[in-house]
Amino acid sequence: MRYTWWAVCGGALMVVIVTLSTVVVSTTAKTRVSVDTSATQHRYHGDGSSSQTSPVPGMRQELTVVLRGKEYPELIPKAFAYRQFLLASAPSDSRSPKEQDAVQQRIQWLGLSQEDAVAYETALREVRLHDEYTRIRAKRRALDGALAKGSRPAIAAVAALDQEQRELMTRAQAAVFRVLSSQGAQRLDYFVSHSVRRNIQILGGVRHGVAQPIVN
């Protein structure tokens, strides 16, 4: 599975691609891509969060790779890498059987003891990470039309949802580290730092504008 985030950073369009199909994935994305930037924009922050701005209808943008985590993993914010892996490995009964199998595989990548693996899964279930994130994302999408018109209430609502999302991710990460053994916590941190970061690419352009997270 590949997660793609379109984002705005320093006035330039940024596309963040997180590949989670295998533990170590070689970079295969094309160097240049063409993007229709008619949907809602997001601003990517160093803490892994994002905020929305008004869209630029119909604009197309040529992008180039500006940062490959495979080459410079230390430049990928660890908080952002944690967010992506926790979301990708969060179990939920609302997921399809195929998705649930993929979640179990990702948890296995960590190499945790059986006790830690159960604790990890239970912690994310209790926080309801997948379901709550899905709910927040649906609310944000519902605001796209109002945002396109520059609605102040919609902008305020999005800011509140961004804060709710940040708090959700903070609770999820804290819940996981609270139940893992010291060895389990070290394994998780090592995996995020050395594997997840390496599977993140950022593409950039000279103009800004774009879409909300897309899951392929």
WOBEL-V910499 format. One record per run of one state. SS is the DSSP state (H for helix, E for strand, L for the rest). FROM is the first residue (numbers start at 1). TO is the last residue. If there is no record, write none. Layout:
BEGIN
ss: (SS,SS)
from: (FROM,FROM)
to: (TO,TO)
END
This chain:
BEGIN
ss: (L,E,L,E,L,E,L,E,L,E,L,E,L,H,L,H,L,H,L,H,L,H,L,H,L,H,L,H,E,L,E,L)
from: (1,2,10,12,20,32,37,41,45,50,54,60,69,73,76,78,89,97,110,114,128,129,143,144,149,152,180,182,200,205,214,216)
to: (1,9,11,19,31,36,40,44,49,53,59,68,72,75,77,88,96,109,113,127,128,142,143,148,151,179,181,199,204,213,215,216)
END
